């Protein structure tokens, strides 16, 4: 502690903390930490529905192993079809690689109905991110995947 004479003879007392190095340092109160940022949102828009019957199933996948297995989706949103489109916001996804599928579940049975003859194909409308196309089977994960950043994204 040191005493310093100020202007007009007033006495100022100064204290300093001395660290292990023997050098005086001022102790500061820790700065308040900023509130955590909300996880990014993914905005999904799907167009071209042939009717407003039933519901849309918007499924988000985070790997090729889970891809198009609706029960393995990391997020599943049921949404109303309005006009010929669906728009949903999916919250709480950490940044990473994802793929999205949208099914027009017209009979609300929670799955994509298929026919097998004469050529296998969906009975209900369906689409995936990046407008990846099917060729001798379902669209590939590698064609549908995209990167979601810490700012969120739109697909």
ZARO-781426 format. One line per 5 residues: number of its first residue (from 1); for each residue x, y, z negated of N, C-alpha, C. Coordinates in pm, 1 decimal, decimal comma, always signed. Layout:
BEGIN
NUM) X Y Z X Y Z X Y Z  ...
REM end
This chain:
BEGIN
1) +85,7 -115,4 +0,0 +0,0 +0,0 +0,0 +90,7 +122,1 +0,0  +50,3 +224,8 +75,7 +128,8 +347,7 +76,0 +35,7 +465,7 +51,8  +92,6 +566,3 -6,2 +15,6 +688,1 -34,3 +68,9 +795,7 +56,8  -21,9 +863,4 +123,2 +14,3 +969,1 +216,1 -58,5 +1094,3 +172,1  +13,3 +1204,4 +169,8 -48,7 +1331,4 +136,3 -104,0 +1392,4 +263,6
6) -233,8 +1421,4 +261,7 -299,7 +1480,2 +376,5 -296,2 +1631,0 +369,6  -361,1 +1695,8 +461,9 -368,7 +1841,0 +468,3 -438,9 +1891,3 +342,5  -388,2 +1997,5 +282,9 -449,6 +2054,6 +163,6 -420,2 +1973,6 +38,8  -325,4 +1880,4 +44,8 -286,3 +1806,0 -72,9 -372,8 +1685,8 -105,3  -470,9 +1652,9 -22,5 -553,3 +1536,9 -51,7 -470,6 +1410,3 -37,2
11) -509,3 +1308,6 -109,9 -433,7 +1183,5 -109,6 -511,4 +1079,3 -29,0  -443,1 +1018,6 +63,7 -499,3 +910,5 +143,3 -427,6 +782,8 +104,8  -502,1 +679,4 +80,4 -442,3 +551,4 +47,1 -458,2 +461,2 +168,5  -348,5 +404,2 +213,9 -351,5 +315,7 +330,7 -306,5 +178,0 +287,6  -380,5 +77,0 +331,4 -343,7 -60,3 +301,4 -325,2 -133,8 +432,6
16) -234,8 -225,7 +433,6 -212,5 -307,4 +552,7 -194,1 -451,3 +509,6  -241,6 -539,9 +588,2 -220,8 -681,5 +561,7 -88,5 -720,3 +623,9  -11,3 -796,6 +552,1 +117,3 -841,5 +602,9 +106,1 -990,1 +630,3  +130,4 -1027,5 +754,7 +122,2 -1167,2 +794,0 +248,9 -1241,7 +758,9  +254,5 -1367,4 +798,2 +369,2 -1452,9 +769,4 +495,9 -1398,1 +831,2
21) +482,1 -1321,5 +938,8 +599,7 -1267,5 +1004,7 +653,7 -1146,7 +931,9  +581,1 -1097,3 +831,2 +624,8 -980,9 +757,9 +586,3 -851,0 +826,0  +515,0 -857,8 +935,1 +474,5 -739,4 +1008,7 +333,1 -702,6 +965,9  +311,7 -574,5 +939,9 +179,4 -530,0 +899,0 +82,8 -540,1 +1015,8  -38,1 -588,3 +987,6 -140,3 -596,1 +1091,4 -274,3 -561,9 +1029,9
26) -358,8 -502,2 +1108,0 -491,6 -468,0 +1059,3 -581,9 -588,6 +1077,6  -663,0 -618,7 +977,8 -758,2 -729,1 +988,8 -885,7 -675,7 +1049,9  -934,2 -742,1 +1151,7 -1057,4 -699,6 +1217,7 -1166,6 -801,6 +1190,3  -1286,5 -750,6 +1178,4 -1400,5 -841,1 +1165,1 -1419,5 -910,4 +1298,5  -1453,5 -1038,8 +1296,3 -1473,1 -1107,4 +1425,0 -1587,9 -1043,1 +1502,6
31) -1564,5 -1029,3 +1631,3 -1668,2 -971,2 +1718,0 -1784,4 -1068,9 +1726,8  -1906,7 -1017,0 +1725,3 -2019,8 -1109,2 +1739,5 -2014,5 -1176,8 +1875,4  -2041,8 -1306,5 +1876,7 -2038,6 -1378,2 +2004,2 -2165,5 -1344,7 +2082,5  -2149,8 -1331,6 +2213,7 -2267,5 -1299,5 +2295,9 -2364,7 -1417,4 +2294,9  -2490,6 -1388,2 +2316,3 -2586,3 -1499,3 +2320,2 -2552,2 -1592,9 +2435,7
36) -2575,9 -1721,4 +2419,0 -2543,2 -1814,3 +2527,7 -2628,2 -1785,5 +2650,7  -2567,2 -1805,0 +2766,4 -2639,9 -1785,5 +2891,2 -2738,1 -1899,7 +2910,5  -2855,5 -1868,6 +2963,9 -2949,4 -1979,0 +2989,4 -2894,9 -2067,1 +3101,1  -2923,5 -2195,5 +3095,0 -2879,5 -2281,8 +3204,3 -2941,2 -2233,5 +3335,3  -2874,3 -2259,9 +3444,9 -2925,3 -2210,3 +3571,8 -3060,2 -2271,1 +3608,9
41) -3134,8 -2194,4 +3684,6 -3263,6 -2242,1 +3735,2 -3245,8 -2282,6 +3881,1  -3318,3 -2383,3 +3918,8 -3320,8 -2426,9 +4058,2 -3459,5 -2395,6 +4111,5  -3465,4 -2315,3 +4215,7 -3591,2 -2281,2 +4279,9 -3608,6 -2372,2 +4401,2  -3720,1 -2446,6 +4403,3 -3746,9 -2540,8 +4512,2 -3873,4 -2496,6 +4584,8  -3864,6 -2483,7 +4716,5 -3980,4 -2454,1 +4801,4 -3990,2 -2562,1 +4907,7
46) -4108,0 -2621,7 +4918,6 -4134,1 -2722,4 +5021,9 -4256,2 -2677,8 +5101,1  -4248,0 -2684,2 +5232,8 -4355,9 -2639,1 +5320,9 -4398,3 -2751,6 +5414,4  -4515,6 -2733,1 +5474,6 -4561,3 -2826,3 +5576,7 -4654,5 -2934,2 +5525,4  -4713,5 -2914,6 +5408,7 -4809,1 -3012,9 +5356,6 -4933,1 -3012,9 +5445,6  -4988,5 -3128,9 +5471,5 -5103,3 -3139,0 +5562,3 -5236,5 -3113,1 +5492,2
51) -5235,9 -3111,8 +5357,4 -5357,6 -3080,6 +5282,5 -5319,2 -3039,9 +5140,8  -5418,4 -2999,9 +5062,3 -5394,9 -2967,1 +4921,4 -5439,5 -3081,9 +4830,4  -5472,9 -3192,8 +4889,6 -5517,9 -3310,0 +4814,3 -5403,0 -3366,6 +4730,7  -5434,6 -3412,8 +4610,0 -5334,5 -3478,5 +4526,2 -5238,0 -3381,0 +4462,2  -5111,5 -3418,8 +4459,3 -5007,4 -3340,5 +4394,0 -4876,2 -3356,1 +4469,4
56) -4782,7 -3268,3 +4437,2 -4646,9 -3281,6 +4488,8 -4559,3 -3330,8 +4374,5  -4474,8 -3426,5 +4402,6 -4376,0 -3474,2 +4306,5 -4240,2 -3420,8 +4350,1  -4182,6 -3332,8 +4269,4 -4052,0 -3274,9 +4299,0 -3952,8 -3341,9 +4205,0  -3862,2 -3419,6 +4260,9 -3765,9 -3496,7 +4181,3 -3625,1 -3446,8 +4207,6  -3547,4 -3432,3 +4099,6 -3407,8 -3388,4 +4108,2 -3318,8 -3504,1 +4065,5
61) -3217,0 -3531,2 +4145,9 -3124,2 -3641,4 +4120,4 -2982,8 -3584,9 +4108,1  -2899,2 -3653,4 +4029,5 -2762,2 -3606,3 +4011,3 -2656,1 -3704,3 +4060,9  -2698,2 -3811,3 +4130,3 -2599,2 -3905,7 +4183,8 -2661,0 -3990,9 +4293,7  -2575,0 -4048,7 +4373,1 -2619,6 -4139,4 +4477,6 -2680,2 -4267,3 +4422,5  -2638,1 -4306,9 +4302,6 -2692,9 -4427,9 +4240,8 -2839,7 -4408,3 +4200,5
66) -2876,5 -4286,7 +4166,6 -3014,9 -4256,9 +4125,5 -3103,0 -4213,5 +4242,8  -3040,2 -4175,1 +4351,1 -3105,8 -4111,7 +4465,0 -3231,9 -4186,0 +4510,3  -3342,3 -4114,1 +4514,1 -3474,1 -4157,0 +4561,0 -3538,0 -4266,2 +4474,9  -3484,6 -4288,0 +4356,7 -3548,8 -4377,0 +4259,0 -3620,3 -4285,1 +4160,1  -3747,7 -4261,8 +4183,7 -3820,5 -4158,9 +4110,3 -3814,0 -4177,7 +3958,9
71) -3806,0 -4301,2 +3913,5 -3795,9 -4325,9 +3769,7 -3656,1 -4296,3 +3715,2  -3559,4 -4269,2 +3802,5 -3422,7 -4236,2 +3762,8 -3390,5 -4087,8 +3781,1  -3488,4 -4007,9 +3823,1 -3466,8 -3864,5 +3844,1 -3429,9 -3796,7 +3713,0  -3340,8 -3697,8 +3718,6 -3305,0 -3623,1 +3598,4 -3412,8 -3521,1 +3562,2  -3493,1 -3480,4 +3659,1 -3609,9 -3395,1 +3637,0 -3718,0 -3437,9 +3734,4
76) -3843,1 -3439,3 +3686,8 -3956,7 -3469,1 +3772,3 -4066,1 -3368,9 +3738,8  -4108,2 -3294,0 +3840,3 -4212,2 -3192,9 +3821,9 -4330,1 -3229,4 +3910,0  -4448,6 -3228,1 +3849,6 -4572,8 -3246,3 +3925,9 -4629,6 -3108,0 +3949,3  -4660,7 -3076,5 +4073,5 -4707,4 -2942,2 +4107,0 -4826,5 -2948,8 +4201,6  -4909,3 -2846,5 +4193,8 -5022,4 -2834,0 +4286,5 -4973,5 -2783,4 +4420,8
81) -5033,4 -2834,7 +4524,8 -5004,5 -2786,8 +4659,7 -5097,9 -2668,6 +4683,3  -5041,3 -2555,3 +4718,8 -5121,1 -2436,0 +4745,4 -5099,3 -2395,9 +4890,7  -5210,1 -2394,2 +4966,9 -5197,1 -2369,8 +5110,6 -5127,7 -2489,9 +5170,4  -5013,8 -2465,1 +5229,0 -4936,9 -2578,6 +5282,3 -4798,7 -2587,1 +5218,2  -4784,7 -2529,0 +5095,9 -4651,8 -2532,0 +5033,8 -4657,7 -2547,9 +4882,2
86) -4540,2 -2575,6 +4826,9 -4519,7 -2589,7 +4683,4 -4395,0 -2509,8 +4648,0  -4403,7 -2435,6 +4539,5 -4287,9 -2363,2 +4487,2 -4277,2 -2393,2 +4338,5  -4159,6 -2439,0 +4294,1 -4138,5 -2468,0 +4152,3 -4002,3 -2414,9 +4108,9  -3993,4 -2382,6 +3980,5 -3868,0 -2344,7 +3916,3 -3832,7 -2456,7 +3819,7  -3713,2 -2508,4 +3830,8 -3668,2 -2615,1 +3741,9 -3557,4 -2556,6 +3654,9
91) -3583,7 -2552,3 +3525,6 -3492,3 -2491,7 +3429,2 -3404,1 -2597,8 +3364,0  -3293,2 -2552,0 +3308,0 -3212,0 -2637,2 +3221,7 -3117,5 -2733,0 +3289,8  -3088,7 -2712,7 +3416,5 -2992,0 -2799,2 +3484,0 -2853,0 -2738,7 +3470,9  -2756,0 -2812,4 +3421,4 -2619,9 -2758,1 +3418,1 -2563,7 -2750,4 +3559,5  -2465,1 -2664,0 +3582,3 -2403,0 -2660,5 +3714,7 -2355,4 -2799,5 +3754,4
96) -2367,6 -2831,7 +3882,2 -2324,2 -2962,3 +3930,1 -2379,7 -2992,0 +4066,9  -2370,0 -3117,5 +4107,3 -2416,5 -3162,3 +4238,5 -2550,6 -3232,9 +4220,7  -2648,1 -3193,8 +4302,9 -2783,1 -3246,8 +4293,0 -2840,3 -3272,7 +4431,5  -2947,4 -3348,0 +4433,6 -3029,2 -3367,8 +4552,5 -3174,6 -3362,4 +4507,7  -3263,5 -3315,7 +4595,0 -3405,1 -3301,2 +4561,6 -3489,0 -3376,4 +4663,9
101) -3591,9 -3445,3 +4614,0 -3691,9 -3503,3 +4704,0 -3828,1 -3447,6 +4664,8  -3914,6 -3432,6 +4764,0 -4051,6 -3387,0 +4741,2 -4143,7 -3486,8 +4810,2  -4240,2 -3536,4 +4734,3 -4338,1 -3631,7 +4787,0 -4475,4 -3568,8 +4776,6  -4554,6 -3576,8 +4883,3 -4694,2 -3534,3 +4875,5 -4774,0 -3656,4 +4830,7  -4790,6 -3667,5 +4701,7 -4858,6 -3780,9 +4640,1 -5009,8 -3756,9 +4648,8
106) -5064,9 -3782,2 +4764,8 -5205,6 -3749,9 +4791,1 -5302,4 -3829,7 +4704,4  -5268,3 -3951,4 +4669,2 -5359,1 -4033,5 +4588,4 -5320,3 -4033,0 +4440,1  -5228,4 -3948,0 +4403,0 -5180,5 -3929,6 +4263,5 -5146,0 -4060,6 +4191,9  -5078,8 -4150,6 +4261,6 -5035,4 -4274,3 +4196,6 -4889,6 -4266,6 +4150,3  -4826,1 -4149,3 +4166,7 -4691,5 -4128,3 +4115,2 -4579,1 -4186,6 +4196,7
111) -4605,6 -4222,0 +4323,9 -4499,8 -4278,5 +4407,9 -4528,4 -4248,2 +4554,9  -4428,6 -4272,4 +4637,4 -4443,0 -4257,2 +4782,2 -4498,1 -4387,6 +4838,4  -4616,9 -4381,3 +4896,5 -4676,9 -4500,6 +4956,7 -4617,2 -4523,1 +5095,2  -4588,1 -4649,4 +5122,8 -4523,4 -4687,1 +5248,7 -4609,7 -4786,4 +5325,8  -4588,8 -4790,6 +5457,7 -4644,1 -4899,4 +5539,4 -4524,4 -4974,7 +5597,7
116) -4545,3 -5100,4 +5625,6 -4433,2 -5183,5 +5669,1 -4444,3 -5231,1 +5813,1  -4564,2 -5227,4 +5869,3 -4581,1 -5274,1 +6007,9 -4651,8 -5169,0 +6089,5  -4625,7 -5147,3 +6209,9 -4526,0 -5217,2 +6291,2 -4383,9 -5170,0 +6262,4  -4366,7 -5044,9 +6223,8 -4234,0 -4993,3 +6187,4 -4246,2 -4936,0 +6046,6  -4156,7 -4972,0 +5954,1 -4166,4 -4919,1 +5817,1 -4156,8 -4766,3 +5815,7
121) -4237,7 -4705,6 +5727,8 -4236,0 -4561,2 +5714,2 -4331,3 -4516,2 +5605,1  -4321,2 -4389,3 +5566,2 -4407,7 -4338,1 +5459,5 -4550,2 -4311,2 +5508,7  -4648,4 -4339,0 +5422,4 -4787,8 -4304,7 +5450,1 -4819,7 -4163,0 +5402,9  -4737,3 -4110,6 +5313,1 -4757,0 -3976,9 +5259,4 -4639,5 -3890,0 +5303,4  -4661,3 -3759,2 +5299,4 -4554,5 -3667,4 +5338,3 -4439,1 -3671,7 +5239,7
126) -4318,9 -3654,7 +5291,3 -4199,8 -3655,4 +5206,4 -4089,2 -3575,3 +5272,9  -4003,4 -3519,4 +5192,3 -3888,7 -3445,4 +5243,1 -3780,5 -3441,5 +5137,1  -3660,0 -3406,6 +5178,3 -3547,1 -3398,3 +5086,2 -3468,0 -3270,3 +5111,4  -3382,9 -3237,7 +5015,9 -3300,1 -3117,9 +5026,4 -3213,0 -3121,4 +5151,1  -3178,7 -3003,3 +5196,8 -3098,2 -2982,3 +5318,2 -3167,1 -3034,0 +5443,5
131) -3296,9 -3064,8 +5434,7 -3370,3 -3121,7 +5547,6 -3298,6 -3243,3 +5605,9  -3233,7 -3319,8 +5517,0 -3163,3 -3440,9 +5561,9 -3265,0 -3535,3 +5625,7  -3225,9 -3594,1 +5735,1 -3318,3 -3679,7 +5809,0 -3292,3 -3827,3 +5781,1  -3396,2 -3904,9 +5801,1 -3386,4 -4049,7 +5784,8 -3349,2 -4111,8 +5918,7  -3262,0 -4210,0 +5913,2 -3223,4 -4280,5 +6033,8 -3197,9 -4425,3 +5994,6
136) -3287,9 -4513,2 +6035,1 -3280,4 -4653,9 +5996,2 -3273,0 -4668,8 +5843,5  -3363,8 -4602,9 +5776,8 -3368,7 -4606,5 +5630,9 -3390,3 -4467,3 +5575,9  -3388,9 -4454,3 +5445,8 -3413,4 -4323,8 +5384,6 -3298,2 -4226,6 +5409,4  -3322,7 -4096,9 +5389,3 -3214,1 -3998,9 +5402,2 -3100,6 -4031,1 +5305,1  -2978,7 -4002,7 +5345,8 -2860,9 -4034,6 +5265,1 -2833,6 -3925,5 +5162,0
141) -2786,8 -3969,1 +5045,7 -2746,1 -3878,5 +4938,3 -2642,8 -3778,7 +4989,8  -2546,7 -3826,4 +5065,9 -2439,3 -3739,0 +5114,7 -2491,8 -3627,0 +5204,2  -2604,9 -3647,9 +5270,0 -2663,4 -3544,5 +5355,8 -2754,4 -3449,2 +5278,4  -2807,1 -3494,1 +5165,9 -2905,5 -3415,1 +5091,0 -2845,4 -3339,6 +4972,3  -2728,6 -3378,0 +4927,9 -2672,8 -3317,0 +4806,4 -2628,9 -3172,3 +4830,2
146) -2628,5 -3096,8 +4721,5 -2587,4 -2957,0 +4723,4 -2528,8 -2923,3 +4587,3  -2458,1 -2812,2 +4579,6 -2396,2 -2770,3 +4452,8 -2481,0 -2660,5 +4389,4  -2516,6 -2680,4 +4262,8 -2585,2 -2579,2 +4182,8 -2479,1 -2509,5 +4099,4  -2469,6 -2377,0 +4112,0 -2369,0 -2301,2 +4038,5 -2426,6 -2248,3 +3908,2  -2341,3 -2180,5 +3830,8 -2389,5 -2123,4 +3704,8 -2490,0 -2011,1 +3726,8
151) -2501,8 -1962,5 +3847,9 -2601,5 -1860,2 +3880,9 -2736,6 -1919,4 +3918,5  -2742,3 -2050,6 +3934,5 -2867,1 -2114,6 +3979,3 -2864,0 -2130,6 +4130,4  -2977,8 -2163,0 +4188,3 -2980,9 -2183,3 +4331,8 -3121,0 -2199,0 +4386,7  -3127,4 -2201,3 +4517,2 -3253,8 -2215,1 +4590,1 -3235,8 -2322,4 +4695,0  -3335,9 -2407,9 +4705,4 -3332,2 -2513,4 +4807,7 -3468,5 -2524,9 +4870,3
REM end
